[in-house]
Amino acid sequence: MNFGRERLKKRQYQEKADESDRAEDIQEVADEPLKPVASFLMSERIAEHDKERMLADGSRGRVSVKEKLAEMKQKISDQKMPEKPKTKSQEASL
């Protein structure tokens, strides 16, 4: 029986310690300055992409796929690629 009482006292002591820790944590959080939170409801964010300003998906800041594809096509057409021979040797396929 004595062992059970010691266990109970230990548990009560630990619960009190946990409560005091929680109170300290709550006080620390209350003392911290309030940080501004970005509003995810804003549907218009401006993305700087290739020196053009475009409308982006508000919550994630993504640029549309069509706009990216158009930019990639433009970049490819601007670059001159060396021409490769279009014939394949039979040895390469074996």
N, C-alpha and C positions, 0 to 999 in steps of 0.2 A: 504494500500500500504506500509505503514511503517513497518508493520509486515512482509511482504514478503521480504523486504530488509534485515531486521535483520536475517531472516532465511537464506538468501543467504550468508550473511557475516559469520554466524555461520558455515555453510557448508564449505565455503572456508577456514576458520580458521582450521576446523577439517581436511580437506584434506591436508593442509600444515603440520599440526602436524603428520598426518599419513606418509607423504613423509619423514619427518625428522626421524621418527622412523624406516622406511624402510632403510634409508641411514645408520643409526647407526647399524642396524642388518646386512646389507651388509658388513660394515666395520669390525664388530665382526667376521663374518664368514671368511673374508679375512685374519684376523690376526691369526686365529687358525692354529696350525701346521697341516700339511697334514698327515692323517692317512693311513697306508698301507691297501689296499683293497685286500681281498683274491680273487684269480682268480678262478672263477667257471668253467673255461674251462679246468682246469687240471683234467684229467680223472683218475689219479692214486693218491690215498691217502692211506696211510698205517694205518690200524686199529689194535690196540693192543688188542687182544682178547684171553684169556686163554694162554698167553705167546707165542702165535704164531702170526706171522705177515701175514696178509692176504690182498689181494687187495680188496679195498672197492669201492662202487659207488662214483665217484668223487664229484659230486655236493652236495650230502647229507651225505656222510660218512657212508653209510649203508653197512652192511655185507650181503652177499647173503643168501637167505632163506635156500638153500641146506646146506650151511656150518653151519648155526645155528641148523638145524634139525639134522645134523650129530653129533654136539656137545651135543645136548640134549639126543640123543639116547645113546651116550657114557656115559654121566653122569648117566642115568637111569640104564644102564647095570652095572655100577660100584657100585651102591648102592644096598644093599640087603634089599628088602622089606619083612616085615613079611607076611606070607601067610594067606589069609583070607578064611574062609569057603565059598564055592560057592553055598550053598543051601540057598534058601530064604524061610522064613516061610510064611504061608498063612495069618497070622494075620497082617503082615506088609503091605500086598497089600490091605487088606480090610480097 
